[in-house]
């Protein structure tokens, strides 16, 4: 059995505000980031995207979040598949106080 490939992640000091805001502008991407606040999740178990969403769409959502620097998507050290984590420390260091108000915006609007 082969190990899933490592994917590129932007360095913390190169995170772009416009890319982070774009990544979090989509409700499905925001929901995934919100789910990751409590800790890592396996990509296959991420319930933020409805079951009827094509796998390719879910992959694209995760790619946008990863390439913007919002999440890490790495091989799961405890088994198969991939582990998703929110890059909270990197986002807070680069944009203090930004992430929680954005992630909580939908909750306040309900």
N, C-alpha and C positions, 0 to 999 in steps of 0.2 A: 504494500500500500504506500502510495507516495504522499508526501506532505504537501498541503496546499501552498501555492506560491506566496511569497511576500509581496505586498502591494506598496507602492510609494505613498508616503504621507508628507505633506509640506512641513518644513521645520517651523517651530513655534514662532520664531522671530520674523517669519515671512508671511504670517497669516494676514489676509487682506480683509478689511472691514466689508468692502463691497461683496466679496465672494461669500463671506460668512452670512451676511444679510440676505443675499440671493438664495443660499442653501436653505435658510430658515424661513424664506418667504412662502414656501409650499406647505400646506397643512399636514400632508403625509410625512414629509421630512421632519417637520417640527415635532410631530407625534413620536417618531422614532427617537429623536434627541431627548424628548421629555421622558420616554420610557427608560432611557439609559442613565438618567440622573441618579437612580437608585443603585446602579452598579452595572457591570457587564451583562450582556445577553448573548446567547448563541444566535447567529444570524437566522438560522432555520426556525428558531422559536420566537422571533420578533413578531409580535402580534399587532403592531401598529398598522400594517398594511393588510387590508381585507384579503381573505382567502381567494377571492375571485380575480385579484390583480395578477396579471401574468408575471412569471418569474423574471422576464426581461425587464419589466417595469420596476420591480423591486430591486433588481441589480442596479438599474440606473439611479434610483433614489439613493442607494447606499454609496454609489460612486460619487455622486454630487456632494454628499455629506463628507465623504473621505477626502476628496480632492480640495474641498474648501477648508479642511482642517477642523471640522466640527466633531468628527468621530475618528476612531482608529478601527480598522477592520483587519484583524490579524488571525493567523492560524491558531486554532484552539489548542493550548498546550496539554489539555486533559482529554483529548480525543479528536474525532473527526470534525470537519466543518470549520467555521470561522467564528471568532469572538468579537463582538462590537463593544466599544467603550466610548463614552463621551470624553472629549479632551477638555474637561472643565478647567483644570489647572492652567493649561496653555491659553485657553480663551480668556480666563480671568486675568492672567498676567498681561496679555496683549490688549484686552478691552475690558478694564475693570467695571464690574457691575452690569454688563450688557446681557449675559446669557439668560439669567433667570427671568427678567422682565419679558424678554421675547418668548421664552418657553411658556410663561404663565399667561400671556396675552389672551389666548383662546379660552382659558379657564375663566378669566374675568369677564369675557364677552358673553358667556353662556347664561 
